[in-house]
Amino acid sequence: MKSNSKLSHYFIDKYIEKINLKDFPNEIRDNRRHLNRVLKRENLGVDSSGNTVLYNPTVQENINYETDESEEIIETKLSNFFIVPTHRLYIKNGDNIQEDGIGVKVYTQISKKKYKCIHLNLNNEMIEKGFWINSSYLDHDLYLYNKSFQHYLKMAIKLSTRILSKSEFKIFDGEWWLENRFADVTISDFEDYAESRYTRILDHPSKTNGALKPYHDDLDSEESLKETDKVIKKDTFYFLRALLELVKELDLLQIFTIPENSEENVGWEDDQKYYLPYKKTWEWIDNWLQASKYPISVKQKELDIFLHEEKIIEIEVEKSSGRKRADCNVTLYPKHKERVFKISKARITEYINAYSNL
């Protein structure tokens, strides 16, 4: 069955982040290991520099996939990036639920200690024809070493889906993204999804520019919406309380101050705002909440939206794409920009005082 091109259009999604190996030492290593276990069946793999590679079959059997391979056993580098699947993507048309692509994370090494990670949704046509592998869609510094290698990359993508569990999927019905909530749910459970409590309903991709997408449980229920609103407000309260604990522990620099050690620096402030590294701050707060036995249930990007709506954080709108980002690119000191949370000190206090009785 051919995919519905109008619906498939909304599969296209893109979000870019930087990963510092100091903060997330296992992310790249673990993803490589999982992929290499399935890619080795076709003499493919991911090397220690994050390249997708084709191995010589005569030496491939000697590769230790639990460690970093040495360069001499690599026959051909196919691309300077590797691809990790995150979800199977489905379209629902009437009574039919049709698979039409995968959500992926595309990693490329940009320095010894940093990787770029691009979150994408790829429908089947994009995977088959490979037209997404270009600077305008993917990014200017990700590429195939030769255009003829595209069929190997397609093979690697298809093989990599074997690392996905049956419960890792999302459905698009033309109005909403429906996201699976539980590990023991399969695609057949969504045939009557309107009556189901298995789903989270995500806002329409065309309204959110792909980067920030809220969800609601059972959107048609007014009572459920009120409950969801209460959960969001409560989670925001605990998030902000954790944030205040964080800044109490940190030695923040005044804005425009050059840090003595950029790797150990934790953020900046002025009289009105905090400027905190986005990914590192979320990681710290999430760990603090887990330890305090109040892990928040609202997803990161949904909470970002609510924080912006409450005028607690500022967002950035990309000029080229119109995408909204909670990690703003800010000049923190001369000739240095970094993506940070821009957080209003006054609004944190006002919000905590207003919702302390939730």
C-alpha positions as a printed NumPy array, in Angstrom:
array([[  0.   ,   0.   ,   0.   ],
       [  1.334,   3.44 ,  -0.895],
       [  1.641,   5.947,   1.926],
       [ -0.603,   8.988,   2.131],
       [  1.77 ,  11.793,   1.085],
       [ -0.265,  14.499,   2.842],
       [ -0.097,  12.678,   6.149],
       [  3.504,  11.617,   5.602],
       [  4.466,  15.27 ,   5.242],
       [  3.848,  15.757,   8.949],
       [  6.293,  12.985,   9.769],
       [  9.083,  15.395,   8.89 ],
       [ 10.541,  16.694,  12.121],
       [ 13.972,  17.976,  13.124],
       [ 15.655,  18.952,  16.348],
       [ 19.404,  19.418,  16.957],
       [ 21.36 ,  19.154,  20.193],
       [ 25.015,  18.9  ,  21.238],
       [ 26.21 ,  16.051,  23.458],
       [ 29.247,  16.528,  25.685],
       [ 30.868,  13.162,  26.391],
       [ 31.931,  14.406,  29.815],
       [ 28.284,  14.813,  30.837],
       [ 26.957,  11.731,  28.999],
       [ 29.902,   9.299,  28.767],
       [ 27.83 ,   6.198,  27.977],
       [ 25.359,   7.48 ,  25.379],
       [ 27.573,   7.082,  22.304],
       [ 29.29 ,   3.918,  23.504],
       [ 26.057,   2.098,  24.353],
       [ 24.349,   3.079,  21.094],
       [ 27.35 ,   1.869,  19.084],
       [ 27.372,  -1.478,  20.86 ],
       [ 23.659,  -2.076,  20.331],
       [ 23.914,  -1.195,  16.652],
       [ 27.051,  -3.209,  15.963],
       [ 25.447,  -6.387,  17.255],
       [ 22.869,  -6.241,  14.444],
       [ 24.883,  -4.489,  11.712],
       [ 27.687,  -7.073,  11.766],
       [ 25.403,  -9.544,   9.964],
       [ 25.922,  -7.564,   6.762],
       [ 29.58 ,  -6.612,   7.454],
       [ 28.456,  -3.144,   8.549],
       [ 29.215,  -1.286,  11.746],
       [ 29.94 ,   1.961,  13.567],
       [ 33.599,   2.722,  14.3  ],
       [ 35.102,   4.473,  17.318],
       [ 34.841,   7.869,  15.573],
       [ 31.123,   7.53 ,  14.876],
       [ 31.452,   6.676,  11.165],
       [ 29.199,   4.087,   9.542],
       [ 31.599,   1.617,   7.927],
       [ 31.727,  -1.448,   5.689],
       [ 34.09 ,  -4.151,   6.937],
       [ 36.144,  -6.574,   4.893],
       [ 34.362,  -9.928,   5.35 ],
       [ 37.691, -11.734,   5.84 ],
       [ 38.479,  -9.754,   9.009],
       [ 34.971,  -8.89 ,  10.147],
       [ 34.667, -12.054,  12.219],
       [ 37.635, -10.963,  14.346],
       [ 36.072,  -7.644,  15.413],
       [ 35.305,  -7.273,  19.107],
       [ 32.051,  -5.315,  19.12 ],
       [ 32.256,  -4.704,  22.861],
       [ 35.354,  -2.52 ,  22.435],
       [ 36.55 ,   0.161,  20.044],
       [ 37.752,  -1.307,  16.777],
       [ 41.171,  -0.395,  15.443],
       [ 41.255,   1.573,  12.204],
       [ 43.265,  -1.001,  10.238],
       [ 40.361,  -3.448,  10.054],
       [ 38.02 ,  -0.938,   8.417],
       [ 37.67 ,  -1.443,   4.706],
       [ 35.465,   1.514,   3.745],
       [ 34.003,   4.513,   5.551],
       [ 30.464,   5.046,   4.274],
       [ 29.384,   8.188,   6.167],
       [ 30.675,  10.472,   8.9  ],
       [ 27.573,   9.783,  10.999],
       [ 25.587,   6.87 ,  12.373],
       [ 21.861,   6.386,  12.891],
       [ 20.004,   5.104,  15.96 ],
       [ 16.255,   4.334,  15.635],
       [ 13.972,   5.559,  18.43 ],
       [ 10.395,   4.704,  17.273],
       [  8.506,   2.999,  14.515],
       [  6.154,   5.533,  12.914],
       [  2.628,   4.693,  11.75 ],
       [ -0.183,   6.42 ,   9.864],
       [ -3.795,   5.646,  10.765],
       [ -6.283,   5.949,   7.893],
       [ -9.767,   4.904,   8.972],
       [ -9.526,   1.357,  10.267],
       [ -6.049,   0.774,   8.835],
       [ -2.806,   1.38 ,  10.692],
       [  0.086,   1.441,   8.25 ],
       [  3.78 ,   1.569,   9.127],
       [  5.509,   4.395,   7.281],
       [  8.965,   5.054,   8.645],
       [ 11.021,   5.455,  11.78 ],
       [ 12.105,   8.153,  14.188],
       [ 15.888,   8.334,  14.414],
       [ 18.768,  10.09 ,  16.113],
       [ 21.692,  10.894,  13.807],
       [ 25.046,  11.28 ,  15.56 ],
       [ 28.234,  12.847,  14.193],
       [ 31.444,  13.639,  16.049],
       [ 32.318,  17.355,  15.981],
       [ 35.297,  17.289,  18.366],
       [ 37.089,  14.868,  20.669],
       [ 34.583,  15.509,  23.43 ],
       [ 31.397,  16.457,  21.59 ],
       [ 28.838,  14.934,  19.239],
       [ 26.015,  16.575,  17.359],
       [ 22.705,  14.701,  17.611],
       [ 19.929,  15.376,  15.097],
       [ 16.442,  14.031,  15.867],
       [ 14.546,  13.206,  12.661],
       [ 11.448,  11.407,  11.446],
       [ 12.002,   9.506,   8.197],
       [  9.142,   8.054,   6.184],
       [  9.634,   4.995,   3.973],
       [ 10.077,   7.002,   0.774],
       [ 12.849,   9.073,   2.334],
       [ 14.636,   5.931,   3.507],
       [ 14.325,   4.211,   0.108],
       [ 15.381,   7.168,  -2.052],
       [ 17.864,   8.747,   0.345],
       [ 17.022,  12.339,  -0.584],
       [ 17.162,  13.355,   3.095],
       [ 20.964,  12.929,   3.037],
       [ 21.812,  16.47 ,   1.989],
       [ 23.048,  19.639,   3.657],
       [ 19.727,  21.483,   3.445],
       [ 17.742,  18.744,   5.215],
       [ 20.254,  16.864,   7.358],
       [ 23.025,  19.414,   8.043],
       [ 26.035,  20.863,   6.234],
       [ 28.664,  18.804,   8.091],
       [ 27.052,  15.349,   7.69 ],
       [ 27.703,  13.468,   4.471],
       [ 28.273,  10.22 ,   2.61 ],
       [ 31.859,   9.672,   1.488],
       [ 30.483,   8.63 ,  -1.896],
       [ 26.929,   8.91 ,  -3.269],
       [ 27.098,   5.266,  -4.323],
       [ 27.194,   4.265,  -0.636],
       [ 23.561,   5.263,  -0.122],
       [ 22.326,   1.672,  -0.538],
       [ 24.618,   0.517,   2.293],
       [ 23.25 ,   3.238,   4.546],
       [ 19.698,   2.187,   3.668],
       [ 20.614,  -1.379,   4.622],
       [ 22.078,  -0.168,   7.923],
       [ 18.905,   1.787,   8.74 ],
       [ 16.669,  -1.21 ,   8.067],
       [ 18.859,  -3.566,  10.091],
       [ 19.028,  -1.112,  12.984],
       [ 15.258,  -1.305,  13.557],
       [ 15.883,  -4.706,  15.154],
       [ 17.006,  -2.914,  18.32 ],
       [ 13.5  ,  -1.429,  18.734],
       [ 11.027,  -3.163,  21.01 ],
       [  7.441,  -3.788,  19.867],
       [  6.213,  -1.035,  22.178],
       [  8.428,   1.723,  20.734],
       [  6.112,   3.402,  18.238],
       [  4.033,   6.503,  17.483],
       [  0.914,   6.862,  15.327],
       [ -0.194,   9.865,  13.275],
       [ -3.916,  10.008,  12.399],
       [ -3.939,  13.245,  10.393],
       [ -4.878,  15.301,  13.448],
       [ -2.664,  14.089,  16.261],
       [  0.423,  12.104,  17.088],
       [ -0.5  ,   9.236,  19.402],
       [  2.379,   8.002,  21.524],
       [  2.521,   4.653,  23.255],
       [  2.756,   4.893,  27.045],
       [  3.515,   1.39 ,  28.297],
       [  6.144,  -1.265,  27.628],
       [  3.656,  -4.134,  27.249],
       [  1.439,  -2.498,  24.593],
       [  1.625,  -3.453,  20.904],
       [  0.315,  -1.825,  17.748],
       [ -2.878,  -3.935,  17.714],
       [ -3.98 ,  -2.287,  20.959],
       [ -4.468,   0.975,  19.049],
       [ -7.259,  -0.211,  16.73 ],
       [ -9.799,   1.466,  19.022],
       [ -7.427,   4.087,  20.371],
       [-10.17 ,   6.703,  20.895],
       [-11.394,   4.639,  23.851],
       [ -7.907,   3.681,  24.974],
       [ -5.861,   4.842,  27.949],
       [ -2.715,   3.557,  26.25 ],
       [ -2.054,   6.798,  24.387],
       [ -0.641,  10.231,  24.854],
       [ -1.95 ,  12.688,  22.298],
       [  0.729,  15.056,  21.002],
       [ -0.067,  18.418,  19.447],
       [ -0.291,  18.682,  15.658],
       [  3.231,  18.916,  14.155],
       [  2.23 ,  21.8  ,  11.864],
       [  1.38 ,  23.932,  14.924],
       [  4.602,  23.346,  16.81 ],
       [  7.338,  23.598,  14.176],
       [  8.623,  20.213,  15.228],
       [ 10.701,  21.176,  18.25 ],
       [  8.245,  21.637,  21.13 ],
       [  5.21 ,  19.352,  21.262],
       [  2.77 ,  19.11 ,  24.18 ],
       [  0.571,  16.099,  24.824],
       [ -2.72 ,  15.514,  26.577],
       [ -4.341,  12.31 ,  27.776],
       [ -7.762,  11.661,  26.208],
       [ -8.102,  15.149,  24.712],
       [-11.881,  14.977,  24.324],
       [-12.457,  14.722,  28.06 ],
       [-12.857,  18.085,  29.84 ],
       [-12.294,  16.426,  33.2  ],
       [ -9.107,  14.797,  31.937],
       [ -7.874,  18.131,  30.569],
       [ -8.352,  19.726,  33.991],
       [ -6.42 ,  16.897,  35.597],
       [ -3.661,  17.195,  32.992],
       [ -3.461,  20.947,  33.615],
       [ -3.069,  20.302,  37.344],
       [ -0.3  ,  17.76 ,  36.705],
       [  1.599,  20.189,  34.472],
       [  1.358,  22.975,  37.044],
       [  2.44 ,  20.667,  39.856],
       [  5.365,  19.263,  37.875],
       [  6.422,  22.804,  36.975],
       [  6.367,  23.73 ,  40.66 ],
       [  8.679,  20.832,  41.551],
       [ 10.903,  21.538,  38.546],
       [ 11.372,  25.158,  39.636],
       [ 11.966,  24.18 ,  43.24 ],
       [ 14.716,  21.836,  42.063],
       [ 16.103,  24.621,  39.893],
       [ 16.401,  26.898,  42.924],
       [ 18.231,  24.131,  44.79 ],
       [ 20.572,  23.852,  41.826],
       [ 21.486,  27.535,  41.687],
       [ 22.038,  27.589,  45.46 ],
       [ 24.68 ,  24.891,  45.056],
       [ 26.347,  26.441,  42.011],
       [ 28.899,  29.199,  41.825],
       [ 27.402,  31.118,  38.905],
       [ 29.429,  33.692,  37.012],
       [ 28.169,  37.147,  36.188],
       [ 27.106,  37.403,  32.552],
       [ 29.978,  38.347,  30.185],
       [ 32.557,  36.855,  32.586],
       [ 35.049,  34.499,  30.922],
       [ 35.272,  31.247,  32.928],
       [ 38.682,  30.017,  34.068],
       [ 37.667,  26.466,  33.135],
       [ 34.9  ,  26.245,  30.538],
       [ 34.417,  22.503,  31.109],
       [ 33.671,  22.993,  34.811],
       [ 31.629,  26.173,  34.454],
       [ 27.975,  25.704,  35.412],
       [ 26.315,  28.892,  34.202],
       [ 25.891,  32.652,  34.393],
       [ 23.468,  35.153,  35.885],
       [ 22.583,  38.83 ,  35.985],
       [ 20.072,  40.729,  38.098],
       [ 17.079,  39.471,  36.103],
       [ 18.001,  36.056,  34.677],
       [ 19.877,  32.795,  35.006],
       [ 21.723,  31.484,  31.927],
       [ 22.189,  27.744,  32.467],
       [ 23.461,  25.114,  29.976],
       [ 20.245,  23.55 ,  28.687],
       [ 21.005,  19.821,  28.498],
       [ 23.186,  19.728,  31.618],
       [ 20.549,  21.601,  33.649],
       [ 17.76 ,  19.225,  32.627],
       [ 19.958,  16.243,  33.504],
       [ 20.78 ,  17.623,  36.968],
       [ 17.16 ,  18.516,  37.769],
       [ 15.904,  15.132,  36.594],
       [ 18.424,  13.375,  38.866],
       [ 17.509,  15.634,  41.798],
       [ 13.805,  14.912,  41.368],
       [ 14.419,  11.172,  41.129],
       [ 16.416,  11.303,  44.366],
       [ 13.705,  13.364,  46.066],
       [ 11.115,  10.742,  45.06 ],
       [  9.159,  13.148,  42.878],
       [ 10.044,  12.25 ,  39.276],
       [  7.933,  14.514,  37.066],
       [  5.576,  12.85 ,  34.587],
       [  5.424,  15.677,  32.043],
       [  7.828,  15.349,  29.149],
       [ 10.773,  17.69 ,  28.841],
       [  9.622,  19.548,  25.737],
       [  6.066,  19.92 ,  27.047],
       [  7.386,  21.461,  30.238],
       [  9.538,  23.782,  28.12 ],
       [  6.392,  25.011,  26.392],
       [  4.577,  25.596,  29.669],
       [  7.569,  27.44 ,  31.146],
       [  7.518,  29.72 ,  28.107],
       [  3.749,  30.267,  28.344],
       [  4.229,  31.273,  31.987],
       [  6.987,  33.71 ,  30.905],
       [  9.503,  31.852,  33.075],
       [ 11.859,  31.097,  30.189],
       [ 12.487,  32.72 ,  26.842],
       [ 12.544,  30.768,  23.596],
       [ 14.344,  31.22 ,  20.309],
       [ 12.702,  31.003,  16.888],
       [ 15.063,  29.834,  14.138],
       [ 15.005,  32.254,  11.232],
       [ 15.356,  29.648,   8.485],
       [ 12.793,  27.093,   9.685],
       [ 10.597,  28.905,  12.221],
       [ 11.276,  26.171,  14.789],
       [ 10.884,  27.128,  18.432],
       [ 13.708,  26.211,  20.782],
       [ 13.975,  26.435,  24.556],
       [ 17.774,  26.351,  24.342],
       [ 18.605,  29.912,  23.282],
       [ 21.885,  30.767,  21.58 ],
       [ 23.238,  33.549,  23.816],
       [ 26.466,  35.58 ,  23.834],
       [ 27.711,  34.814,  27.347],
       [ 31.052,  36.558,  27.067],
       [ 32.966,  38.193,  24.189],
       [ 33.129,  35.987,  21.083],
       [ 31.422,  33.052,  22.805],
       [ 27.864,  31.833,  22.287],
       [ 26.235,  28.859,  23.947],
       [ 22.754,  27.304,  24.067],
       [ 21.253,  27.962,  27.481],
       [ 18.034,  28.243,  29.446],
       [ 17.201,  31.968,  29.808],
       [ 15.255,  31.906,  33.074],
       [ 13.485,  34.815,  34.764],
       [ 14.379,  35.021,  38.464],
       [ 11.272,  37.04 ,  39.321],
       [  8.863,  34.658,  37.573],
       [ 10.316,  31.632,  39.386],
       [  9.503,  33.244,  42.734],
       [  6.047,  34.379,  41.592],
       [  5.134,  30.932,  40.276],
       [  6.299,  29.049,  43.381],
       [  4.361,  31.428,  45.634],
       [  1.218,  31.087,  43.484],
       [  1.169,  27.269,  43.323],
       [  2.719,  26.172,  46.618],
       [ -0.613,  24.637,  47.726],
       [ -1.127,  22.317,  44.742]])
